[in-house]
Amino acid sequence: MSRIIAREHILKILYQVDFHDDYTLDEVIDIHLENCVKDKLSDDDIGFITNEVKGSRQHLKEIDEIIGHASKGWKLNRMSRLDLTILRLAVYEIKFATEIPTNVAINEAINLAKKYSGDHAPSFINGVLGNIVNK
């Protein structure tokens, strides 16, 4: 599986976590992965997805602070949950997943926004991420 498709799974899991307080993170991951048999996930794919999801959630407070400082005029609670989830994943990859090049993390975030969010989202996400990497 390509990392592009893997990131789509990561985005979906992270988005679901925000709405399922009654499940643990591991339960949300397991439920999602069980429903993805059509994508034929390898052990490497599952490891990448799981590590990205858990890493994003582990550093959530720091990630949200970074986004809050970079999104001038936008409070996190005003952002669409989907856009915020895309930003959280990208910031995790930029700041904490050092094996992923910054330009790849930004490009993937913009592509996720183009596919899953509104017309304004790609430029908004690009602007916020630009503020983060240009500090």
SETOR-186236 format. One line per field, with one value per residue (C-alpha): x, y, z; chain; residue in three letters; residue number from 1. Coordinates in Angstrom, 1 decimal, decimal comma, padded with zeros to 4 digits, always signed. Layout:
N
east <- X | ... $
north <- Y | ... $
up <- Z | ... $
unit <- A | ... $
code <- ALA | ... $
pos <- NUM | ... $
***
This chain:
135
east <- +000,0 | +001,2 | +001,8 | -000,8 | -003,5 | -002,0 | -002,4 | -006,0 | -006,5 | -004,6 | -006,8 | -010,0 | -008,9 | -007,8 | -011,1 | -013,1 | -011,2 | -012,6 | -016,1 | -015,8 | -014,9 | -016,4 | -013,7 | -009,9 | -007,5 | -006,5 | -010,1 | -010,7 | -007,6 | -008,6 | -012,1 | -011,0 | -008,3 | -010,7 | -013,0 | -010,1 | -009,6 | -010,3 | -007,1 | -005,0 | -002,9 | +000,6 | +002,2 | +004,4 | +001,3 | -000,4 | +002,7 | +003,0 | -000,7 | -000,6 | +002,6 | +001,3 | -002,0 | -000,5 | +002,3 | -000,2 | -002,4 | +000,6 | +001,8 | -001,7 | -001,3 | +002,0 | +000,6 | -002,4 | -000,2 | +001,9 | -001,2 | -002,8 | +000,3 | +000,5 | -003,1 | -003,3 | -006,9 | -008,2 | -008,9 | -008,8 | -012,5 | -013,4 | -011,7 | -013,5 | -012,7 | -011,5 | -009,1 | -007,8 | -007,2 | -005,3 | -003,2 | -002,5 | -001,3 | +001,0 | +002,4 | +003,1 | +005,0 | +006,9 | +007,8 | +008,0 | +008,3 | +011,7 | +012,0 | +009,3 | +010,6 | +008,8 | +007,8 | +006,2 | +004,2 | +002,9 | +002,2 | +000,3 | -001,7 | -002,7 | -003,7 | -005,8 | -007,6 | -008,2 | -009,8 | -011,7 | -012,4 | -013,8 | -012,5 | -010,8 | -009,1 | -005,9 | -004,9 | -005,7 | -003,7 | -000,8 | -000,8 | -000,8 | +001,9 | +003,9 | +003,8 | +005,0 | +008,0 | +009,0 | +009,3 $
north <- +000,0 | +003,5 | +006,0 | +008,2 | +005,5 | +004,8 | +008,5 | +008,4 | +005,6 | +007,6 | +010,7 | +008,6 | +007,0 | +010,3 | +011,9 | +009,0 | +009,3 | +012,8 | +011,4 | +008,2 | +009,0 | +005,7 | +003,7 | +003,6 | +004,7 | +001,0 | +000,0 | +002,7 | +001,6 | -002,0 | -001,4 | +000,7 | -001,8 | -004,7 | -002,9 | -002,3 | -005,9 | -004,7 | -002,7 | -005,7 | -004,1 | -005,5 | -005,6 | -002,7 | -000,7 | -001,5 | -000,5 | +002,8 | +003,6 | +002,7 | +004,6 | +007,7 | +007,6 | +007,0 | +009,5 | +012,2 | +011,5 | +011,3 | +014,8 | +016,3 | +019,1 | +020,2 | +019,9 | +022,0 | +024,7 | +024,8 | +025,1 | +027,7 | +029,9 | +029,5 | +030,0 | +033,7 | +034,8 | +031,3 | +029,5 | +025,7 | +025,4 | +027,5 | +025,2 | +022,4 | +019,2 | +017,7 | +020,5 | +020,4 | +016,7 | +017,1 | +019,9 | +017,7 | +014,8 | +017,2 | +018,9 | +015,5 | +014,5 | +017,8 | +018,1 | +014,5 | +012,0 | +013,1 | +010,3 | +012,1 | +015,1 | +018,4 | +019,0 | +015,5 | +016,1 | +019,5 | +018,1 | +015,1 | +017,4 | +019,6 | +016,5 | +015,2 | +018,6 | +018,6 | +015,2 | +015,3 | +019,0 | +022,2 | +024,4 | +026,8 | +024,1 | +023,4 | +027,1 | +027,4 | +024,3 | +025,4 | +028,8 | +027,4 | +024,8 | +027,5 | +029,6 | +026,6 | +025,8 | +029,4 | +030,2 $
up <- +000,0 | -000,7 | +002,0 | +000,5 | +001,1 | +004,6 | +005,4 | +004,4 | +006,9 | +009,6 | +008,9 | +009,2 | +012,5 | +014,0 | +012,9 | +014,5 | +017,8 | +018,3 | +018,2 | +020,1 | +023,7 | +024,7 | +022,9 | +023,7 | +021,0 | +020,5 | +020,0 | +017,4 | +015,5 | +015,7 | +014,5 | +011,6 | +010,6 | +010,8 | +008,4 | +005,9 | +004,7 | +001,1 | +001,2 | +002,1 | +004,8 | +005,3 | +008,7 | +007,7 | +006,7 | +010,0 | +011,9 | +010,1 | +010,5 | +014,2 | +015,0 | +013,2 | +015,0 | +018,4 | +017,9 | +016,9 | +019,9 | +022,3 | +021,3 | +020,9 | +023,4 | +021,9 | +018,3 | +019,2 | +020,8 | +017,6 | +015,4 | +017,7 | +017,4 | +013,6 | +012,7 | +013,2 | +013,8 | +014,0 | +017,3 | +017,1 | +018,1 | +015,1 | +012,6 | +011,0 | +012,7 | +009,5 | +008,7 | +012,3 | +012,0 | +008,8 | +010,4 | +013,5 | +011,3 | +009,3 | +012,4 | +014,0 | +010,9 | +010,6 | +014,3 | +015,7 | +012,8 | +011,7 | +009,0 | +006,9 | +005,0 | +005,8 | +002,1 | +001,9 | +005,1 | +003,7 | +000,3 | +001,7 | +004,0 | +001,1 | -001,0 | +001,9 | +002,2 | -001,6 | -001,4 | +001,8 | +002,8 | +001,3 | -001,4 | +001,0 | +003,0 | +000,9 | +001,0 | +004,7 | +005,6 | +003,4 | +005,1 | +008,6 | +007,8 | +006,1 | +009,3 | +011,2 | +009,1 | +008,5 | +012,2 $
unit <- A | A | A | A | A | A | A | A | A | A | A | A | A | A | A | A | A | A | A | A | A | A | A | A | A | A | A | A | A | A | A | A | A | A | A | A | A | A | A | A | A | A | A | A | A | A | A | A | A | A | A | A | A | A | A | A | A | A | A | A | A | A | A | A | A | A | A | A | A | A | A | A | A | A | A | A | A | A | A | A | A | A | A | A | A | A | A | A | A | A | A | A | A | A | A | A | A | A | A | A | A | A | A | A | A | A | A | A | A | A | A | A | A | A | A | A | A | A | A | A | A | A | A | A | A | A | A | A | A | A | A | A | A | A | A $
code <- MET | SER | ARG | ILE | ILE | ALA | ARG | GLU | HIS | ILE | LEU | LYS | ILE | LEU | TYR | GLN | VAL | ASP | PHE | HIS | ASP | ASP | TYR | THR | LEU | ASP | GLU | VAL | ILE | ASP | ILE | HIS | LEU | GLU | ASN | CYS | VAL | LYS | ASP | LYS | LEU | SER | ASP | ASP | ASP | ILE | GLY | PHE | ILE | THR | ASN | GLU | VAL | LYS | GLY | SER | ARG | GLN | HIS | LEU | LYS | GLU | ILE | ASP | GLU | ILE | ILE | GLY | HIS | ALA | SER | LYS | GLY | TRP | LYS | LEU | ASN | ARG | MET | SER | ARG | LEU | ASP | LEU | THR | ILE | LEU | ARG | LEU | ALA | VAL | TYR | GLU | ILE | LYS | PHE | ALA | THR | GLU | ILE | PRO | THR | ASN | VAL | ALA | ILE | ASN | GLU | ALA | ILE | ASN | LEU | ALA | LYS | LYS | TYR | SER | GLY | ASP | HIS | ALA | PRO | SER | PHE | ILE | ASN | GLY | VAL | LEU | GLY | ASN | ILE | VAL | ASN | LYS $
pos <- 1 | 2 | 3 | 4 | 5 | 6 | 7 | 8 | 9 | 10 | 11 | 12 | 13 | 14 | 15 | 16 | 17 | 18 | 19 | 20 | 21 | 22 | 23 | 24 | 25 | 26 | 27 | 28 | 29 | 30 | 31 | 32 | 33 | 34 | 35 | 36 | 37 | 38 | 39 | 40 | 41 | 42 | 43 | 44 | 45 | 46 | 47 | 48 | 49 | 50 | 51 | 52 | 53 | 54 | 55 | 56 | 57 | 58 | 59 | 60 | 61 | 62 | 63 | 64 | 65 | 66 | 67 | 68 | 69 | 70 | 71 | 72 | 73 | 74 | 75 | 76 | 77 | 78 | 79 | 80 | 81 | 82 | 83 | 84 | 85 | 86 | 87 | 88 | 89 | 90 | 91 | 92 | 93 | 94 | 95 | 96 | 97 | 98 | 99 | 100 | 101 | 102 | 103 | 104 | 105 | 106 | 107 | 108 | 109 | 110 | 111 | 112 | 113 | 114 | 115 | 116 | 117 | 118 | 119 | 120 | 121 | 122 | 123 | 124 | 125 | 126 | 127 | 128 | 129 | 130 | 131 | 132 | 133 | 134 | 135 $
***
